[in-house]
Amino acid sequence: MTFATRRIRRAALGRAARWLRLGAATLSFGVAWACGAPSVEPSASDFSLGDGEAEPLSLPANAEVEYVVGWSWDGATPVDTGYEFENDLGYRFRVEQFRVATYSAQLVSCEPTAWLRWGISQAHAHHVAIDDPSIFIAQRSEDALGEPFTTLGVGTASGNEYCNAFLLFTPLQTGAPDLGGNAIWISGSYWDEAGTEHALQGQIPQGDGALATLSSAVPDSLPLQAGAARITFVRFPARAFSGVDPSEFSGLKLGWEVLKGLVATTEVRWQLASN
């Protein structure tokens, strides 16, 4: 079988896998729940994801909601200049830059109809702004090759029952000058099945966001004081390349495909505070 034939077959399988993954993405999300401001800085060991069943989250009004965002290079190998991995289509990638513009994080009420408004200033399809006090406007650049976990900030619970969490990536006028008005910026190299190296470059001045069902997973206790909730979003850059054929996508198309993959594979969990 020729490489071209194998690539076509793999591309078809990759597209099918992506549809299945996108359809299941909202079921993979959870929420990290605790009670109070952190007493110590979080470490990577605090955020093992664990498993859990979908379940609404009830928080008292005015409870603090702390948002933590993290990166996991699961499936990739660290190298001097970044990370290397192979995707499901047989392409080997070396990612040397991977940045996103993070606009906001928030919880979503179980009855959001009256709270929804579509089409905020930077919004595109799948973006939702919800008039809920749990939102924290971050407006910052994130480096996937940097710190594994970062605290975005703190919102305030409304007292409603929450069923979803939402994280928005979108171009920013301020707070992400390194992204040049893009929601994502990727660079590095890739190798085809013949072993030929090619330049990898992707970016997109358009955003996307993940709206996902909360889960009741409680993998470990966290060193927190009493009184607030912690929501932990973990993103998987290597998984975001699943189904991506870099010989067909470059520039804006590659940036959009990887951003969609990043949104579809993001996971969120909740964890209880130590007593």
Disulfide bonds with the S-S distance in Angstrom:
Cys110-Cys163 1.98
